[in-house]
Amino acid sequence: METAGRIQIRRLEDSEIDTVTRHLGLARLYQGDGAYLVAWIDESPVGHAYLTRTDPPQLQDVEVSATYRRRGVAHRLVAAAETAASASGARSLRLSVSARDLDVQRLYRSLGFVDVGIAPLEVHGVVNIRTGPIEVNDTLLTWEKTNIAVV
Ligand SMILES: CC(C)(COP(=O)(O)OP(=O)(O)OC[C@H]1O[C@@H](n2cnc3c(N)ncnc32)[C@H](O)[C@@H]1OP(=O)(O)O)[C@@H](O)C(=O)NCCC(=O)NCCS
């Protein structure tokens, strides 16, 4: 199935929350420091990414529905986040990636993110997200893409 040309990405509107929640987690919906970008195909939500308004902005909660993976949806979401961050005056975009998730590292490396030398963060214990408490036991690496440009 051809996918790339059919993806539309836009900022999540309040009126779309119920529809998106039926397909995706929106775990950071009420975090209060940013906004979700949602990827749509034929008016179905297929992926999202949360972009914070911090300095530098951070990309969080990138998620693509299982049936739409490996078709470039995450690439398009990250590109849209770069454009939005750049339009807000940012020149870099930061994210955290699990030290053990080599597939996700490959994704972000291919998009130009690099380790910027910030000490890895050990995260252990229960974290409360919108969908409920989750047990976390992870090492998070901080990666950044500098010189982001409007794409
Ligand atoms: C990680 C995730 C967002 C990738 O979304 P996607 O739309 O499939 O990614 P894209 O199609 O844009 O890019 C795919 C590339 O990423 C890497 N990649 C992503 N998932 C991979 C996997 N399971 N195995 C190997 N490589 C993978 C590869 O480089 C791949 O390129 P290829 O298909 O040419 O080999 C998606 O798998 C997902 O939602 N996973 C669960 C949530 C998650 O882990 N989020 C990231 C942390 S916030």
The ligand as a MOL file (V3000), in Angstrom:
LIG
                    3D

  0  0  0     0  0            999 V3000
M  V30 BEGIN CTAB
M  V30 COUNTS 48 50 0 0 0
M  V30 BEGIN ATOM
M  V30 1 C 9.4340 3.7290 16.5690 0
M  V30 2 C 8.2320 4.0470 15.6760 0
M  V30 3 C 7.6810 5.4060 16.1030 0
M  V30 4 C 8.7030 4.1070 14.2150 0
M  V30 5 O 7.6320 4.5600 13.4030 0
M  V30 6 P 7.6150 4.2290 11.8130 0
M  V30 7 O 6.5420 5.0520 11.2210 0
M  V30 8 O 7.5250 2.7870 11.6360 0
M  V30 9 O 9.0550 4.7430 11.3610 0
M  V30 10 P 9.4510 5.1230 9.8500 0
M  V30 11 O 8.7260 4.2520 8.9010 0
M  V30 12 O 9.3660 6.6010 9.6590 0
M  V30 13 O 10.9950 4.7600 9.8740 0
M  V30 14 C 11.3760 3.4080 9.8740 0
M  V30 15 C 12.8490 3.3450 10.1750 0
M  V30 16 O 13.0830 3.4040 11.5730 0
M  V30 17 C 13.9000 2.3130 11.9930 0
M  V30 18 N 12.9800 1.3380 12.6190 0
M  V30 19 C 11.8040 1.6600 13.1980 0
M  V30 20 N 11.2270 0.5470 13.7220 0
M  V30 21 C 12.0520 -0.4760 13.4480 0
M  V30 22 C 12.0060 -1.8760 13.7150 0
M  V30 23 N 10.9920 -2.4370 14.3830 0
M  V30 24 N 13.0150 -2.6540 13.2750 0
M  V30 25 C 14.0520 -2.1030 12.6260 0
M  V30 26 N 14.1570 -0.7930 12.3160 0
M  V30 27 C 13.1660 0.0190 12.7340 0
M  V30 28 C 14.5290 1.8040 10.7190 0
M  V30 29 O 15.6510 2.6300 10.4220 0
M  V30 30 C 13.4140 2.0210 9.7000 0
M  V30 31 O 13.8620 2.1570 8.3850 0
M  V30 32 P 13.5780 0.9390 7.3650 0
M  V30 33 O 12.1160 0.6390 7.4440 0
M  V30 34 O 14.0160 1.5030 6.0410 0
M  V30 35 O 14.4330 -0.1800 7.8780 0
M  V30 36 C 7.1260 2.9710 15.7880 0
M  V30 37 O 7.7210 1.7040 15.5690 0
M  V30 38 C 6.4210 2.9540 17.1410 0
M  V30 39 O 5.4100 3.6220 17.3160 0
M  V30 40 N 6.9560 2.1740 18.1090 0
M  V30 41 C 6.3480 2.1380 19.4480 0
M  V30 42 C 6.5640 3.4320 20.2020 0
M  V30 43 C 8.0340 3.8290 20.2880 0
M  V30 44 O 8.9130 3.0120 20.5510 0
M  V30 45 N 8.2810 5.1520 20.1070 0
M  V30 46 C 9.6200 5.7210 20.1140 0
M  V30 47 C 9.9900 6.2440 21.4380 0
M  V30 48 S 9.1290 7.7210 21.8880 0
M  V30 END ATOM
M  V30 BEGIN BOND
M  V30 1 1 1 2
M  V30 2 1 2 3
M  V30 3 1 2 4
M  V30 4 1 2 36
M  V30 5 1 4 5
M  V30 6 1 5 6
M  V30 7 2 6 7
M  V30 8 1 6 8
M  V30 9 1 6 9
M  V30 10 1 9 10
M  V30 11 2 10 11
M  V30 12 1 10 12
M  V30 13 1 10 13
M  V30 14 1 13 14
M  V30 15 1 14 15
M  V30 16 1 15 16
M  V30 17 1 15 30
M  V30 18 1 16 17
M  V30 19 1 17 18
M  V30 20 1 17 28
M  V30 21 1 18 19
M  V30 22 1 18 27
M  V30 23 2 19 20
M  V30 24 1 20 21
M  V30 25 1 21 22
M  V30 26 2 21 27
M  V30 27 1 22 23
M  V30 28 2 22 24
M  V30 29 1 24 25
M  V30 30 2 25 26
M  V30 31 1 26 27
M  V30 32 1 28 29
M  V30 33 1 28 30
M  V30 34 1 30 31
M  V30 35 1 31 32
M  V30 36 2 32 33
M  V30 37 1 32 34
M  V30 38 1 32 35
M  V30 39 1 36 37
M  V30 40 1 36 38
M  V30 41 2 38 39
M  V30 42 1 38 40
M  V30 43 1 40 41
M  V30 44 1 41 42
M  V30 45 1 42 43
M  V30 46 2 43 44
M  V30 47 1 43 45
M  V30 48 1 45 46
M  V30 49 1 46 47
M  V30 50 1 47 48
M  V30 END BOND
M  V30 END CTAB
M  END
